[in-house]
Amino acid sequence: MSINPGLLGPYRLLNIVNTGQTSRIWQAYHDGEGKFYAVKSLLDQFRKNREYTQFLRWEYGVGSTISHERIIQMRQFGIERGTAYLAMEWFAAPNMKQWIRQGFENIGHMVPKIALQAAEAVAHFNSHGWVHRDIKPDNFLVTPEGDVKLIDFALARRTSGGLARLFSRKSKIVQGTRSYMSPEQIRGEALDSRADMYSLACTLFELVGGRPPFTGASANDLLVKHLKSSPPSVQALNREATPEFSDLLRKALAKKTSSRLKSSEDFYNQLRVTPILQNKPDPPKDSKEKEE
């Protein structure tokens, strides 16, 4: 018997805002608190899957240890009549990938703000001893004003200690998103913040250049390029990118962790003093009209 589609725990489900491979996100309302929340629940075919239920529980456990304006806030993990759910703060915004698809001419005016806030989010997440392991444009929500929230902590692992070592021994399955994975993550090695820095550099490369630094004819081809190919210059894809920004991305995309900056915090601090674009783009005309 399926759950009442209108209610999950204390949350009244209003409408679906996103559907993934195993779960969906609802806009929901908590009548007792008089507040909106985002509620993630498993799709019907995964409701009884213990592994995916554990992913939701794990995501809550990770997110509840962190409080920062650039990171989505966890509210509650619960199970209602056998259905697991995760309640989070309501942040009504498309993800960065959706913005990128609109073209640089439509988002260029807010690219520097987006890049800096995304780097701030990753640096703060890593500062709590976590590696996100799935940094990509899809996992940053971005408002039309360029404000950013980092989401989706299901693959996060501690930077050191038993869990990280156990995971790297346990499976040869590559977990993450291939277009943004660091060489050490592909090899299944224990990770630190430099892995997320690499993924963030891939993300910001796509934000400015319109596509990730590496593409491949197959999944294996793409992974090999992360392991062996030198990254292109983002300036080759967008002449508005500065040489300084291009150099910073190249450093963060180094194959060896020892050749990158020391941490994602160092990357964030460097980005703060690095010009990203040659010129300040104007907002598209329709945006100006809305502001007026």
C-alpha positions as CSV (number, residue, x, y, z in Angstrom):
1,M,0.0,0.0,0.0
2,S,1.5,3.4,-1.0
3,I,1.8,6.4,1.3
4,N,-0.7,9.2,1.3
5,P,0.8,11.4,-1.4
6,G,-0.4,14.5,0.5
7,L,1.4,13.9,3.8
8,L,4.8,12.5,4.9
9,G,5.4,12.8,8.6
10,P,4.5,16.3,9.6
11,Y,5.1,17.6,6.1
12,R,2.3,18.3,3.7
13,L,3.6,17.5,0.2
14,L,2.6,20.3,-2.3
15,N,4.4,19.6,-5.6
16,I,7.3,17.7,-7.1
17,V,10.2,20.0,-7.9
18,N,12.8,17.4,-9.1
19,T,12.9,13.7,-9.8
20,G,16.2,11.7,-9.9
21,Q,17.0,8.1,-10.5
22,T,16.1,6.9,-7.1
23,S,14.4,9.8,-5.3
24,R,12.3,12.9,-5.8
25,I,12.2,16.3,-4.1
26,W,9.0,17.8,-3.0
27,Q,8.1,21.3,-1.9
28,A,6.4,20.7,1.4
29,Y,4.7,22.7,4.2
30,H,4.9,22.1,7.9
31,D,1.6,23.3,9.3
32,G,2.8,23.3,12.9
33,E,5.7,25.5,12.1
34,G,4.1,27.5,9.3
35,K,7.2,27.0,7.1
36,F,8.1,25.5,3.7
37,Y,10.6,22.7,3.5
38,A,12.2,20.5,0.7
39,V,11.4,16.9,1.3
40,K,13.4,14.1,-0.4
41,S,11.7,10.7,-0.6
42,L,12.5,7.5,-2.4
43,L,10.7,6.6,-5.6
44,D,8.1,3.8,-5.0
45,Q,10.4,1.0,-6.5
46,F,13.1,1.9,-4.0
47,R,11.0,2.5,-0.9
48,K,12.0,-0.9,0.6
49,N,15.6,-0.8,-0.5
50,R,17.8,-0.6,2.6
51,E,20.8,0.7,0.8
52,Y,19.0,3.8,-0.5
53,T,17.3,4.3,2.8
54,Q,20.7,4.3,4.4
55,F,21.9,6.9,1.8
56,L,19.1,9.3,3.1
57,R,20.0,8.6,6.7
58,W,23.7,9.1,5.9
59,E,23.0,12.4,4.1
60,Y,21.1,13.7,7.1
61,G,24.0,12.6,9.4
62,V,26.6,14.5,7.3
63,G,24.5,17.6,6.7
64,S,23.4,17.9,10.3
65,T,27.1,18.4,11.4
66,I,27.4,21.6,9.3
67,S,25.7,25.0,9.5
68,H,26.7,27.5,6.9
69,E,24.8,29.9,4.6
70,R,26.3,28.3,1.5
71,I,25.3,24.7,2.5
72,I,21.7,23.4,2.5
73,Q,20.5,22.9,6.0
74,M,19.1,19.5,7.2
75,R,15.9,19.5,9.2
76,Q,14.9,15.9,9.9
77,F,15.3,12.3,8.8
78,G,12.3,10.1,9.3
79,I,10.5,6.9,8.3
80,E,6.7,7.1,7.8
81,R,5.0,3.8,7.3
82,G,8.1,2.2,5.8
83,T,9.0,5.2,3.6
84,A,12.2,7.1,4.5
85,Y,12.4,10.8,3.9
86,L,14.8,13.7,4.4
87,A,13.5,17.2,5.2
88,M,15.7,20.2,4.4
89,E,15.5,23.9,4.2
90,W,13.4,25.2,1.3
91,F,15.7,27.0,-1.2
92,A,13.8,27.7,-4.4
93,A,16.4,27.9,-7.2
94,P,17.6,26.0,-10.3
95,N,20.9,24.2,-10.2
96,M,24.0,25.5,-11.8
97,K,23.8,23.0,-14.6
98,Q,20.4,24.5,-15.6
99,W,22.0,28.0,-15.6
100,I,24.9,26.9,-17.7
101,R,22.6,25.5,-20.4
102,Q,21.2,29.0,-20.8
103,G,24.5,30.1,-22.2
104,F,27.3,32.4,-20.9
105,E,25.6,35.5,-22.5
106,N,22.7,35.0,-20.0
107,I,24.7,34.2,-16.9
108,G,28.0,35.9,-17.4
109,H,27.1,38.9,-15.2
110,M,26.8,36.6,-12.1
111,V,29.5,34.1,-12.9
112,P,32.1,35.6,-10.5
113,K,29.7,35.6,-7.6
114,I,28.6,32.1,-8.3
115,A,32.2,30.8,-8.6
116,L,33.2,32.5,-5.3
117,Q,30.2,31.3,-3.4
118,A,30.6,27.7,-4.7
119,A,34.3,27.7,-3.7
120,E,33.3,29.0,-0.3
121,A,30.7,26.2,0.2
122,V,33.2,23.5,-0.7
123,A,35.9,25.0,1.5
124,H,33.6,25.1,4.5
125,F,32.3,21.6,3.9
126,N,35.8,20.3,3.8
127,S,36.8,22.2,6.9
128,H,34.4,20.0,8.9
129,G,36.5,16.9,7.9
130,W,34.3,15.7,5.0
131,V,35.0,15.1,1.3
132,H,31.8,15.6,-0.7
133,R,32.9,13.3,-3.6
134,D,30.2,14.5,-6.0
135,I,31.0,18.2,-6.6
136,K,29.4,19.1,-9.9
137,P,27.1,21.8,-11.4
138,D,24.0,19.8,-10.6
139,N,24.8,19.9,-6.8
140,F,24.8,23.7,-6.5
141,L,21.5,25.5,-6.3
142,V,21.8,29.1,-7.7
143,T,19.3,31.9,-7.4
144,P,18.8,34.5,-10.2
145,E,20.8,36.8,-7.9
146,G,23.7,34.4,-8.0
147,D,23.4,33.1,-4.4
148,V,24.6,29.5,-4.0
149,K,23.8,26.5,-1.9
150,L,25.7,23.2,-1.9
151,I,23.5,20.1,-1.8
152,D,23.5,16.2,-1.8
153,F,25.8,14.7,0.7
154,A,25.0,11.0,0.1
155,L,28.5,10.1,-1.1
156,A,30.4,12.2,1.4
157,R,33.1,10.5,3.4
158,R,35.5,11.5,6.2
159,T,38.9,12.8,5.0
160,S,40.7,10.3,7.1
161,G,40.2,7.4,9.5
162,G,38.6,4.0,9.3
163,L,35.6,4.9,7.1
164,A,37.8,6.4,4.3
165,R,40.3,3.5,4.4
166,L,37.5,0.9,4.6
167,F,35.7,2.4,1.6
168,S,38.8,2.6,-0.6
169,R,39.5,-1.1,0.0
170,K,35.9,-2.3,-0.1
171,S,34.8,-1.6,-3.7
172,K,36.2,-1.3,-7.2
173,I,33.0,0.5,-8.3
174,V,33.6,4.1,-9.2
175,Q,31.3,6.3,-7.2
176,G,30.8,9.9,-8.3
177,T,30.2,11.6,-11.6
178,R,32.7,10.8,-14.2
179,S,33.0,14.3,-15.8
180,Y,34.2,15.8,-12.5
181,M,36.1,13.1,-10.7
182,S,39.7,13.5,-9.6
183,P,42.3,10.9,-10.6
184,E,42.7,9.7,-7.0
185,Q,38.9,9.2,-6.7
186,I,38.9,7.2,-9.9
187,R,41.7,5.0,-8.5
188,G,39.7,4.4,-5.3
189,E,42.3,6.0,-3.0
190,A,41.7,7.7,0.3
191,L,40.7,11.3,-0.3
192,D,41.2,14.8,1.1
193,S,39.9,18.2,0.2
194,R,42.1,18.3,-2.9
195,A,39.8,15.8,-4.5
196,D,36.8,18.1,-4.1
197,M,39.1,21.0,-5.3
198,Y,39.7,19.1,-8.5
199,S,36.0,18.5,-9.0
200,L,35.2,22.1,-8.2
201,A,37.8,23.2,-10.8
202,C,36.0,21.0,-13.4
203,T,32.7,22.7,-12.3
204,L,34.0,26.2,-12.6
205,F,35.6,25.4,-15.9
206,E,32.2,24.4,-17.2
207,L,30.6,27.5,-15.6
208,V,32.9,29.7,-17.7
209,G,33.7,27.5,-20.7
210,G,30.3,25.9,-21.2
211,R,31.5,22.3,-21.0
212,P,33.7,20.3,-18.6
213,P,37.4,20.2,-19.2
214,F,37.3,16.6,-20.3
215,T,34.8,14.7,-22.6
216,G,35.1,11.2,-23.9
217,A,33.5,8.9,-26.5
218,S,32.8,6.4,-23.7
219,A,32.8,6.3,-19.9
220,N,36.2,4.6,-19.9
221,D,37.7,7.1,-22.3
222,L,36.6,9.9,-20.1
223,L,38.2,8.4,-17.0
224,V,41.4,7.8,-18.8
225,K,41.5,11.5,-19.8
226,H,41.1,12.5,-16.1
227,L,44.0,10.2,-15.3
228,K,46.4,11.1,-18.2
229,S,45.4,14.1,-20.3
230,S,46.5,17.7,-19.7
231,P,43.5,20.0,-19.1
232,P,42.8,22.5,-21.8
233,S,42.7,26.3,-21.2
234,V,39.3,27.7,-20.4
235,Q,40.4,30.7,-22.4
236,A,40.2,28.6,-25.5
237,L,36.4,28.2,-24.9
238,N,35.7,31.7,-23.6
239,R,37.9,34.7,-24.4
240,E,36.4,36.6,-21.5
241,A,38.2,34.3,-19.0
242,T,41.4,35.8,-17.6
243,P,44.8,34.2,-17.8
244,E,45.0,34.3,-14.0
245,F,41.7,32.3,-13.6
246,S,42.8,29.8,-16.3
247,D,46.1,29.3,-14.5
248,L,44.3,28.7,-11.2
249,L,42.1,26.1,-12.7
250,R,45.1,24.3,-14.3
251,K,46.8,24.2,-10.9
252,A,43.7,22.7,-9.3
253,L,43.4,20.2,-12.1
254,A,46.9,18.8,-11.7
255,K,47.0,15.0,-11.9
256,K,49.1,14.7,-8.7
257,T,47.6,16.0,-5.5
258,S,51.0,17.3,-4.5
259,S,51.0,19.6,-7.5
260,R,47.7,21.3,-6.5
261,L,47.1,23.9,-3.9
262,K,47.2,22.5,-0.4
263,S,43.5,22.6,0.3
264,S,40.1,23.8,-1.0
265,E,40.4,26.6,1.5
266,D,43.6,27.7,-0.2
267,F,41.8,27.5,-3.6
268,Y,39.0,29.7,-2.2
269,N,41.4,32.3,-0.8
270,Q,43.3,32.4,-4.1
271,L,40.0,32.7,-6.1
272,R,39.0,35.7,-3.9
273,V,42.0,37.7,-5.3
274,T,41.9,36.3,-8.8
275,P,40.0,38.2,-11.6
276,I,37.8,35.7,-13.3
277,L,36.6,37.7,-16.3
278,Q,38.3,40.3,-18.5
279,N,35.2,42.5,-18.5
280,K,32.1,42.8,-16.4
281,P,29.2,41.4,-18.6
282,D,25.9,43.2,-18.6
283,P,22.8,41.3,-17.5
284,P,20.6,40.2,-20.4
285,K,18.0,42.8,-21.4
286,D,15.0,40.9,-20.0
287,S,16.8,40.8,-16.6
288,K,17.3,44.6,-16.6
289,E,13.6,45.1,-17.5
290,K,12.6,42.9,-14.5
291,E,14.9,44.8,-12.2
292,E,13.4,48.1,-13.4
